[in-house]
Amino acid sequence: MKKKVISLFLAVMLVTLAGCSGSDNNTEKTITGNEEIQNMEGADTTGTPLSGDVDIWAPYEETVTLRTVTSEIANAVYPEGDDVTSNVWTREYKERFNVEVVTDWVSDEYDTKLNLSIAEGDLPDVFHVNESQLQQLVDADLIWDLTDIYETYASDAVKSYISSDPDCLEAGQRNGRLYGIPQMHYGPLEQLDYVWIRKDWRENLNLDEPETMDDLVEIMRAFMKEYGGYGMGAEQTLDHLNLLAVGWGAHPDAWIRTDDGQIAYGSVQPEMKAALEAWSEWYKEGILSPDFAMMDLEKMNQDVISGKVGVQPFYQWWGWNPGKDVVSALGKDAYFEPFQIPGATGEEVLQTLTFANTSYTVVSKSCEHPEAALKLINLYGYILDDAAGKEDQEWIDSFTMNDMAHVVGAFRVLNPNSGDIDYTQTIEALKAQDPSGITTVGAMQRYNDNIEWMEKQTPSALGSVLQIGLGRCSYGIAKNIIDNGKYIRSELKGITPDTLINSGTTLEDILTEGFTKIIIGDQPIDYFDTVVDNWKAAGGEQVTLEMNEIYNQ
């Protein structure tokens, strides 16, 4: 991430933005019932307690307008005439709460454009930010202290989501006051990584499941001998190859606690050197593509889809992408199955859990109705986690199918328990062949997709089957790992050291370029030590000091 600069004069900006329409700035602004917040000039925006009982589901008598900004959702499929700015969600906001959401801009370069908006002082009313942007806005006094507004207007469900992960709540606070509502995550089950192996090839060759890294290498060799191509799909950023590093006890891209109690970066520890040495041997043997150093994500997945490779380190959602395209191109039996990443050292493999919250919903101080954002966030939680069995399923589907649940931008907080809930409810329903006990949209979708795959082998249903299904599935493996404590947590939890922010991609570029030279044989394995020294000299050593100052007190 690159450090962005805000001019301090923006903190005293009194320009009233067009959104959040309500009463005149020189009068008090009614929130709802007897609830009042002072006008922006001299307003107490530090979170003055709100008095009286509040119906958080009550509509406004007069239309409230909220300005927002967002990004395109690539996989969203809209009914004719709809788009990310006008859709079933925005209509429900208006019909249920009398809140008109107006989108100022839509950009695939969201962070870049938002940084420009922040620097220019052209803030929307409600928007989501990363941790660096949150700190800048707090320092410049441009956003609401939401502490008491949150306590008054957040639903019990939303509060339970956020309180279940205190690190996320703390990351949105400054001096104990809440400025950024963490948008949360789906829980630890979604974080774990796997090695995916083509099912029909493994069964055709009667190969056992891999218990060790050597077993995995033998599977890849057998696939190459029988089916040609190369052994493993991996690309030039090392993102996917790095998923296997835990097999050597390495935790790249994570800040870990070492035996001496200090915090250190996993990518520069000795265990990473051992992983790189093995990968360099794979490259020599042809297990990695000869084009590895130039291969991007699209080309990697295309080789999987075209049948050139039968093993791929990947995430829990392989079944959606590239899995759907694999079975469409190669047939219903050509999908890959997830396996726990095997060990290379004889030691127990521990997966890596990172701080999962990456964005926060904030409200500009020029917004007259900050509580309206909470109303819309509450609605998201209700539809996703509580509406099943209470509302018409077709109505629910209109908000969730075709990636519509992802088009809400700032107006959502995810349920970090949803992975566990969806897994348990889906498996129970499939075993009983009865979905009546399902209460969440996620579980209902996965149940229906499993039935769709059983009956019709529809490619678009495969993602749910391989994530949560009666056969080998990623969440089933993950649940076993989490329940048995076979993981470590990264020590970076929301507050990013200044030097790391200022460095941009420099530090990671040094590691990626140096490690790639080792893998493809341009440098010997001992070049690892040179790469680590270069990383430290470029700021890595200072970042390490700052990490320990922040998190090791």
C-alpha positions, -999 to 999 in steps of 0.1 A, spaced: 0 0 0 12 35 -8 11 63 18 -14 89 8 -13 125 20 -42 146 32 -39 184 36 -48 193 71 -69 222 60 -95 197 49 -102 189 85 -120 223 88 -138 220 55 -174 232 60 -187 226 26 -220 209 27 -221 180 3 -252 174 -18 -260 140 -2 -276 132 31 -305 156 24 -324 168 55 -329 200 74 -309 232 69 -274 233 83 -284 261 107 -310 240 125 -309 208 144 -314 176 123 -339 151 132 -327 115 131 -359 97 141 -385 103 167 -370 125 194 -334 118 184 -315 149 174 -280 157 163 -267 192 162 -260 210 129 -225 205 114 -212 239 126 -202 231 161 -219 198 161 -208 173 187 -197 145 163 -177 126 189 -206 103 196 -229 120 220 -253 94 235 -287 93 218 -317 93 241 -350 75 240 -361 43 224 -353 39 187 -370 16 162 -340 8 140 -363 -6 113 -386 24 111 -386 44 78 -380 81 76 -409 104 71 -389 125 46 -366 110 21 -330 108 32 -303 107 5 -270 90 11 -242 96 -14 -217 67 -18 -190 54 -42 -183 19 -52 -165 -5 -76 -178 -28 -103 -185 -64 -93 -172 -84 -122 -194 -115 -117 -227 -98 -109 -255 -105 -134 -282 -78 -133 -318 -79 -146 -323 -57 -176 -320 -21 -167 -302 -26 -134 -265 -20 -126 -243 -15 -95 -259 19 -89 -295 10 -93 -307 -25 -84 -328 -46 -60 -308 -34 -30 -312 3 -37 -349 -1 -44 -353 -20 -11 -335 8 8 -360 33 -6 -391 12 -1 -382 0 34 -365 30 49 -372 59 25 -334 62 20 -322 71 -15 -287 59 -22 -270 79 -49 -237 67 -63 -212 95 -72 -188 73 -91 -180 37 -99 -144 27 -105 -123 -5 -109 -94 16 -94 -114 22 -62 -86 29 -38 -68 52 -62 -99 72 -70 -110 74 -34 -75 87 -24 -80 115 -49 -114 123 -35 -100 124 0 -72 147 -10 -96 170 -28 -121 170 1 -149 157 -21 -161 130 3 -193 110 -2 -215 104 28 -209 67 33 -181 47 19 -156 19 27 -119 25 33 -88 5 40 -69 8 73 -45 35 59 -74 56 46 -92 52 79 -62 66 98 -59 96 75 -96 105 78 -95 102 116 -63 124 117 -80 150 95 -112 149 116 -133 143 85 -155 113 96 -180 107 124 -172 91 157 -198 63 153 -195 49 188 -229 58 202 -246 58 169 -235 22 165 -246 13 199 -281 28 193 -287 17 157 -268 -14 150 -289 -46 152 -281 -73 177 -270 -95 148 -245 -69 135 -232 -63 170 -227 -100 175 -208 -103 142 -183 -76 152 -180 -86 189 -171 -121 179 -137 -109 166 -124 -82 190 -93 -76 169 -115 -63 141 -134 -41 164 -102 -27 179 -89 -20 144 -118 3 137 -114 22 169 -91 50 179 -86 57 216 -115 34 223 -139 53 200 -154 36 168 -147 55 136 -147 27 111 -173 -2 112 -153 -33 102 -170 -50 73 -157 -83 88 -152 -116 70 -167 -150 65 -147 -167 92 -115 -189 94 -129 -217 72 -126 -194 41 -89 -186 48 -72 -219 45 -54 -232 15 -52 -265 -3 -36 -285 -30 -62 -294 -56 -57 -326 -76 -76 -338 -107 -100 -365 -95 -104 -386 -126 -67 -387 -133 -58 -398 -98 -85 -425 -98 -76 -437 -133 -40 -443 -121 -51 -457 -88 -30 -432 -68 -33 -428 -31 -41 -395 -14 -9 -376 -7 2 -379 29 36 -362 24 51 -337 0 70 -366 -16 37 -383 -23 25 -352 -40 56 -351 -62 50 -387 -72 14 -379 -82 26 -351 -104 52 -373 -120 26 -399 -127 3 -374 -143 31 -360 -165 40 -395 -176 5 -405 -184 -11 -373 -196 18 -351 -207 20 -314 -199 37 -303 -166 30 -311 -130 17 -281 -111 -1 -249 -120 16 -219 -105 22 -183 -117 48 -155 -116 36 -136 -85 44 -168 -64 10 -163 -47 -1 -198 -54 32 -216 -50 36 -199 -16 5 -217 -4 26 -248 -2 53 -233 19 36 -244 52 46 -279 42 82 -268 50 71 -249 81 73 -215 64 46 -188 65 52 -163 37 33 -130 37 26 -134 74 41 -118 105 48 -147 129 60 -149 165 94 -167 167 108 -189 195 124 -159 212 90 -141 214 98 -116 187 77 -108 157 93 -116 123 83 -118 87 76 -153 76 89 -149 40 125 -143 52 128 -171 77 151 -202 71 121 -224 64 114 -204 33 148 -212 20 141 -249 22 109 -245 3 126 -225 -25 153 -252 -28 126 -278 -34 108 -256 -59 140 -250 -78 143 -288 -82 107 -289 -94 115 -264 -121 145 -283 -133 125 -315 -135 96 -298 -154 71 -301 -127 67 -263 -129 61 -249 -164 91 -237 -183 71 -205 -187 66 -201 -150 85 -168 -147 62 -152 -173 30 -170 -164 1 -148 -152 -31 -159 -134 -51 -161 -166 -25 -183 -184 -22 -206 -153 -59 -212 -151 -61 -217 -189 -36 -245 -187 -57 -261 -160 -89 -257 -181 -72 -271 -212 -59 -302 -194 -22 -294 -194 -18 -298 -156 -35 -319 -129 -23 -303 -97 -29 -267 -85 -23 -250 -51 -54 -229 -47 -80 -214 -23 -113 -229 -11 -133 -215 -40 -115 -234 -68 -149 -250 -78 -162 -216 -90 -131 -204 -107 -115 -222 -126 -135 -253 -117 -167 -243 -135 -148 -238 -168 -128 -270 -163 -159 -292 -163 -175 -272 -190 -144 -278 -212 -133 -313 -201 -164 -330 -188 -182 -335 -154 -156 -360 -141 -126 -337 -147 -128 -316 -116 -101 -312 -90 -105 -322 -54 -90 -304 -24 -64 -320 -1 -47 -307 30 -13 -294 21 11 -322 30 43 -318 50 79 -320 37 98 -323 69 79 -349 90 66 -321 113 29 -313 117 17 -288 91 3 -256 106 -18 -234 83 -17 -196 84 -46 -174 95 -42 -137 86 -61 -107 99 -92 -110 77 -108 -76 79 -96 -54 51 -122 -26 49 -143 -3 71 -175 16 66 -171 53 75 -194 83 74 -183 118 64 -190 145 90 -210 164 64 -236 136 64 -267 147 83 -280 111 89 -251 89 99 -274 64 115 -290 57 81 -259 38 72 -265 14 101 -301 8 90 -289 -4 56 -261 -25 71 -287 -41 94 -308 -50 64 -279 -68 48 -275 -90 79 -311 -98 81 -315 -109 44 -283 -129 44 -285 -146 78 -321 -145 91 -346 -142 63 -346 -178 52 -378 -195 63 -393 -161 71 -394 -145 37 -403 -157 3 -373 -176 -12 -377 -160 -46 -375 -126 -29 -344 -136 -9 -328 -150 -41 -332 -116 -58 -307 -101 -33 -282 -130 -33 -281 -149 -65 -258 -139 -94 -234 -123 -70 -260 -96 -60 -249 -99 -24 -216 -84 -34 -229 -52 -50 -238 -33 -18 -204 -16 -13 -202 1 21 -236 -11 33 -227 -45 48 -211 -63 77 -203 -100 71 -211 -127 96 -177 -142 107 -196 -173 119 -213 -179 85 -187 -204 73 -194 -227 103 -231 -222 102 -234 -227 64 -212 -259 66 -232 -274 95 -267 -266 81 -258 -277 45 -243 -310 56 -272 -318 79 -298 -310 52 -280 -331 26 -278 -361 49 -314 -358 59 -325 -348 23 -345 -321 40 -336 -283 39 -363 -273 64 -337 -266 91 -317 -242 70 -318 -205 82 -292 -188 61 -290 -178 25 -256 -193 21 -266 -227 34 -297 -227 12 -277 -218 -19 -252 -246 -12 -279 -271 -5 -297 -263 -38 -264 -263 -57 -255 -298 -43 -289 -311 -55 -284 -294 -89 -250 -311 -93 -263 -345 -82 -292 -343 -107 -278 -324 -136 -241 -318 -131 -246 -281 -139 -211 -266 -140 -221 -234 -121 -232 -256 -91 -197 -272 -87 -183 -244 -65 -208 -251 -37 -202 -289 -39 -165 -286 -36 -167 -261 -8 -195 -277 12 -207 -311 1 -210 -347 12 -178 -357 -7 -143 -342 -3 -148 -305 2 -126 -276 13 -147 -265 43 -147 -300 56 -109 -301 56 -107 -266 70 -131 -274 98 -109 -303 109 -78 -280 109 -95 -252 128 -112 -274 153 -79 -291 161 -59 -259 163 -36 -268 135 -28 -232 125 -10 -200 136 -22 -165 134 -4 -136 118 5 -109 143 -4 -81 119 -39 -71 130 -52 -40 114 -26 -14 123 0 -13 96 35 1 104 42 34 86 73 21 69 53 -8 54 27 16 41 53 40 27 72 12 10 44 4 -14 52 -28 -32 90 -24 -30 96 -49 -2 75 -76 -18 90 -70 -52 125 -76 -38 114 -110 -25 94 -120 -55 121 -111 -80 149 -127 -59 129 -159 -51 120 -163 -88 157 -161 -97 164 -190 -73 135 -211 -86 144 -208 -123 181 -214 -116 194 -179 -124 208 -179 -88 219 -206 -64 200 -213 -32 223 -193 -10 212 -162 -29 183 -163 -5 205 -147 21 213 -119 -2 176 -113 -10 169 -112 27 197 -86 33 183 -65 4 148 -67 19 161 -56 53 181 -27 38 151 -15 18 130 -11 49 122 -46 60 143 -43 92 126 -11 101 92 -26 95 101 -55 118 111 -30 145 78 -11 141 58 -44 142 73 -53 175 67 -18 189 30 -20 179 22 -56 187 48 -69 211 43 -47 242 
